[in-house]
Amino acid sequence: MKLIDYITSQAARLDQAGLFFGHGTTNAFDEAAWLALWRLGLRVDALDEEEERELSDAEQAAITALIDERITTRKPAAYLTGEAWLQGVPFTIDERAIVPRSFIAELIADASIDLWLHPDSRRVLDLCTGNGSLAVLAAMAWPDVEVDALDIDINALAVAKLNVQRHDLALRIRLLQGDGLAACNPPYDLILCNPPYVNSTSMAALPAEYRAEPELALAGGADGMDFIRELLRAAPAALTDDGVLVLEIGNERENFEAAFPTLETVWLETSSGADQVLLLTKEALQ
């Protein structure tokens, strides 16, 4: 059977199993293609050139076994492959950290944040760094900056260390362990933060794929704002005079605006719209 036909058949199985997609793919076909190509040792973007490839019985069996594991465990595909991609950059991942998928990565890649940075900006903090993906992307995008990557979870930082080493950035990214801004070394010209922000009602309804991730990195309290309240209180003292905070809040805009009704907020456009990521200047935070 040809690779493209086998992927189509396995995608139908994923659809029938009622899986949730959102950790690198948005549909069953893309997920099946990712798993099949990975199992065959091919690039994740190689389908167009490989789709007519005839699969051996052994190759079909290997792909089927991986699809079976995805269906049975309900784990995100990235945990099965040990790798995820963000803005075309590969990252090592396992169950010690959430799968990288932050929309802040888009804003780094398309230079949207650059408009808010001072020409002499040199210090960046990636708060709640998880597997370190935003810290790595920031260091790649701004060669003159040094990045502190902080997380409360020592297990997540172990994964971040793998990615810092993978991209040869150990001289420019410093990994820090601790709870919030009290554990870092301000001031910073830019703070990036994709914090735990899922409200308790949404947490209770999460599909199994999200429940496979560390709850510490997702749960934000009753309205999703527990971590963010403390962050916004402490942020002015952690920013330079021209510094800015870029904050991801997912689907929690209503709760954010209810918690901070008078805050002067700049909403940044991403592929998911203009209500997932916001920017706050030091002046607005004060």
C-alpha positions as CSV (number, residue, x, y, z in Angstrom):
1,M,0.0,0.0,0.0
2,K,1.2,3.5,-0.7
3,L,2.1,5.8,2.2
4,I,-0.6,8.3,1.4
5,D,-3.3,5.6,1.3
6,Y,-2.1,4.2,4.6
7,I,-2.1,7.6,6.3
8,T,-5.6,8.1,5.1
9,S,-6.8,4.8,6.5
10,Q,-5.1,5.5,9.9
11,A,-6.5,9.0,10.0
12,A,-10.0,7.4,9.7
13,R,-9.1,5.3,12.8
14,L,-8.1,8.4,14.7
15,D,-11.3,10.2,13.8
16,Q,-13.4,7.2,14.8
17,A,-11.6,7.0,18.1
18,G,-12.8,10.5,19.0
19,L,-9.3,11.8,19.9
20,F,-8.6,15.5,20.6
21,F,-6.1,17.3,18.4
22,G,-4.3,20.5,19.5
23,H,-0.7,19.6,20.4
24,G,0.9,20.4,17.0
25,T,-1.9,19.3,14.7
26,T,-5.6,20.2,14.4
27,N,-7.0,17.2,12.6
28,A,-6.7,13.4,12.2
29,F,-5.0,13.4,8.8
30,D,-2.1,15.7,9.9
31,E,-1.7,13.7,13.1
32,A,-1.6,10.4,11.2
33,A,0.9,11.8,8.7
34,W,3.1,13.1,11.6
35,L,3.1,9.7,13.3
36,A,3.7,7.8,10.1
37,L,6.5,9.9,8.9
38,W,8.2,9.8,12.3
39,R,7.9,6.1,12.5
40,L,9.5,5.7,9.1
41,G,12.4,8.0,10.1
42,L,11.3,10.7,7.6
43,R,11.1,14.5,7.9
44,V,7.8,15.8,9.2
45,D,7.4,17.8,6.0
46,A,8.3,15.0,3.6
47,L,4.8,13.8,2.7
48,D,4.6,15.4,-0.7
49,E,7.8,13.8,-1.9
50,E,7.1,10.4,-0.2
51,E,3.4,9.9,-0.6
52,E,3.8,7.4,-3.4
53,R,6.2,5.3,-1.4
54,E,5.1,1.6,-1.2
55,L,5.1,0.4,2.4
56,S,6.3,-3.0,3.4
57,D,4.3,-5.2,5.7
58,A,6.7,-4.4,8.5
59,E,6.4,-0.7,8.0
60,Q,2.6,-0.8,8.0
61,A,2.7,-2.9,11.2
62,A,5.1,-0.3,12.9
63,I,2.8,2.6,11.9
64,T,-0.3,0.8,13.1
65,A,1.3,0.0,16.4
66,L,2.1,3.7,17.0
67,I,-1.4,4.7,16.0
68,D,-2.8,2.1,18.4
69,E,-0.7,3.6,21.2
70,R,-2.0,7.1,20.4
71,I,-5.6,5.8,20.6
72,T,-5.1,3.6,23.7
73,T,-3.2,6.1,25.8
74,R,-4.8,9.3,24.6
75,K,-1.4,10.9,25.0
76,P,-0.4,13.8,22.7
77,A,1.5,12.6,19.7
78,A,4.5,14.7,20.8
79,Y,4.9,12.5,23.9
80,L,5.0,9.4,21.7
81,T,7.6,10.8,19.3
82,G,9.6,12.8,21.9
83,E,9.7,15.8,19.6
84,A,7.5,18.8,18.8
85,W,8.0,21.7,16.3
86,L,7.3,25.4,16.9
87,Q,7.8,27.9,14.1
88,G,9.7,25.3,12.2
89,V,12.2,24.7,15.1
90,P,12.4,21.2,16.6
91,F,12.2,20.7,20.4
92,T,12.7,17.7,22.6
93,I,9.7,17.0,24.8
94,D,8.4,14.4,27.2
95,E,5.8,14.2,29.9
96,R,7.8,16.3,32.4
97,A,6.7,19.5,30.5
98,I,3.6,20.6,28.5
99,V,3.8,20.3,24.7
100,P,5.1,23.6,23.2
101,R,2.4,25.4,21.3
102,S,2.5,29.0,22.5
103,F,1.1,31.7,20.2
104,I,3.9,34.0,21.5
105,A,6.2,32.0,19.2
106,E,4.4,33.5,16.2
107,L,4.9,37.0,17.6
108,I,8.6,36.4,18.0
109,A,8.9,34.9,14.5
110,D,7.0,37.7,12.7
111,A,8.8,40.5,14.6
112,S,5.5,41.9,16.1
113,I,7.2,42.2,19.5
114,D,10.2,44.0,18.0
115,L,8.1,47.2,17.6
116,W,7.8,47.5,21.3
117,L,11.5,46.9,22.2
118,H,14.1,49.5,22.8
119,P,17.0,49.4,20.4
120,D,19.3,48.7,23.3
121,S,17.2,45.8,24.8
122,R,19.5,43.2,26.1
123,R,17.7,41.2,28.8
124,V,14.7,38.9,28.3
125,L,12.9,36.7,30.8
126,D,10.9,33.6,29.7
127,L,8.7,33.1,32.8
128,C,7.1,29.7,33.1
129,T,9.5,28.4,30.4
130,G,8.4,24.8,30.5
131,N,10.5,22.9,27.9
132,G,12.3,26.2,27.1
133,S,10.9,26.7,23.6
134,L,10.2,30.4,23.9
135,A,13.6,31.1,25.5
136,V,15.2,29.3,22.5
137,L,13.2,31.1,19.9
138,A,13.9,34.5,21.7
139,A,17.6,33.8,21.7
140,M,17.5,32.9,18.0
141,A,15.4,36.0,17.0
142,W,17.5,38.5,19.0
143,P,21.1,37.6,18.8
144,D,22.2,40.4,21.1
145,V,20.1,39.5,24.1
146,E,20.6,37.2,27.0
147,V,17.7,35.1,28.2
148,D,16.7,33.9,31.7
149,A,14.3,30.9,31.5
150,L,12.5,30.4,34.8
151,D,10.1,27.7,35.9
152,I,8.9,26.4,39.3
153,D,9.1,22.8,38.1
154,I,12.5,21.3,38.2
155,N,11.4,18.5,36.0
156,A,10.3,20.9,33.3
157,L,13.6,22.6,33.6
158,A,15.4,19.3,32.9
159,V,13.6,19.2,29.6
160,A,14.4,22.9,28.9
161,K,18.1,22.1,29.5
162,L,18.0,19.4,26.7
163,N,16.6,22.0,24.3
164,V,19.1,24.7,25.3
165,Q,21.9,22.2,24.6
166,R,20.2,20.9,21.5
167,H,20.3,24.4,20.0
168,D,23.8,25.3,21.4
169,L,22.5,28.2,23.4
170,A,23.9,27.5,26.8
171,L,26.1,30.6,26.7
172,R,23.0,32.9,26.2
173,I,20.2,31.1,28.1
174,R,20.3,30.8,31.9
175,L,17.9,28.3,33.5
176,L,16.4,29.4,36.8
177,Q,14.2,27.5,39.2
178,G,11.7,29.2,41.5
179,D,8.2,30.6,42.0
180,G,7.5,33.7,39.9
181,L,9.4,36.9,39.6
182,A,10.8,36.6,43.1
183,A,13.2,33.9,41.8
184,C,14.7,35.9,38.9
185,N,17.3,38.7,38.5
186,P,15.6,41.8,37.2
187,P,15.3,44.3,35.5
188,Y,14.3,42.9,32.1
189,D,13.6,44.7,28.9
190,L,11.1,42.0,27.9
191,I,9.2,39.4,29.9
192,L,7.5,36.6,28.0
193,C,5.0,34.5,29.9
194,N,2.8,31.6,29.0
195,P,1.5,30.8,32.5
196,P,-1.0,28.4,34.0
197,Y,-4.2,30.1,33.1
198,V,-7.0,27.5,32.7
199,N,-9.9,28.2,34.9
200,S,-11.2,25.4,37.2
201,T,-14.4,24.7,35.2
202,S,-12.4,24.3,32.0
203,M,-9.8,22.2,33.8
204,A,-12.5,19.7,34.9
205,A,-13.6,19.4,31.3
206,L,-10.2,19.0,29.6
207,P,-9.8,16.0,27.2
208,A,-7.4,13.2,28.1
209,E,-4.7,14.7,25.9
210,Y,-4.4,17.7,28.1
211,R,-4.8,15.7,31.3
212,A,-1.6,13.9,30.2
213,E,0.3,17.1,30.7
214,P,1.6,18.4,34.1
215,E,-1.4,20.1,35.8
216,L,0.9,22.6,37.5
217,A,1.5,24.1,34.0
218,L,-2.2,24.5,33.2
219,A,-4.4,25.1,36.2
220,G,-4.9,28.8,37.0
221,G,-7.4,28.7,39.8
222,A,-11.1,29.4,39.9
223,D,-11.0,32.1,37.2
224,G,-7.6,31.2,35.7
225,M,-6.0,34.4,37.1
226,D,-4.2,33.2,40.3
227,F,-0.7,33.3,38.9
228,I,-1.4,36.3,36.7
229,R,-2.6,38.5,39.6
230,E,0.7,38.0,41.4
231,L,2.7,38.5,38.2
232,L,1.0,41.9,37.4
233,R,1.6,43.1,40.9
234,A,5.3,42.2,40.8
235,A,6.0,43.0,37.1
236,P,6.7,46.8,37.3
237,A,9.6,46.3,39.6
238,A,11.0,43.6,37.3
239,L,10.9,45.7,34.1
240,T,13.2,48.4,32.8
241,D,11.6,51.8,32.2
242,D,10.9,50.9,28.5
243,G,10.2,47.3,29.3
244,V,7.1,45.3,28.3
245,L,5.3,42.1,29.4
246,V,3.9,39.8,26.7
247,L,1.4,37.5,28.3
248,E,-0.6,34.6,26.9
249,I,-4.0,33.9,28.4
250,G,-5.6,31.4,26.0
251,N,-9.4,31.6,26.0
252,E,-9.5,33.5,29.3
253,R,-10.0,37.1,28.0
254,E,-13.4,37.5,29.7
255,N,-11.9,36.4,33.0
256,F,-8.8,38.6,32.5
257,E,-10.9,41.7,31.7
258,A,-13.1,41.0,34.7
259,A,-10.1,40.7,37.0
260,F,-8.3,43.8,35.6
261,P,-11.0,46.1,34.2
262,T,-9.0,49.3,34.2
263,L,-5.7,48.0,32.8
264,E,-4.6,49.5,29.6
265,T,-4.0,46.4,27.5
266,V,-2.7,45.9,23.9
267,W,-4.1,42.8,22.3
268,L,-1.7,41.2,19.8
269,E,-2.9,39.5,16.6
270,T,-2.1,35.8,16.2
271,S,-3.3,33.0,14.0
272,S,-6.0,32.4,16.6
273,G,-7.2,36.0,16.7
274,A,-6.5,39.0,18.9
275,D,-7.7,37.7,22.2
276,Q,-5.1,35.1,23.2
277,V,-1.9,37.2,23.8
278,L,-1.6,40.7,25.3
279,L,1.1,43.2,25.9
280,L,1.5,45.5,28.9
281,T,3.9,48.4,29.2
282,K,5.6,49.2,32.5
283,E,3.6,52.5,32.5
284,A,0.3,50.6,32.2
285,L,1.2,48.2,34.9
286,Q,2.1,51.0,37.3
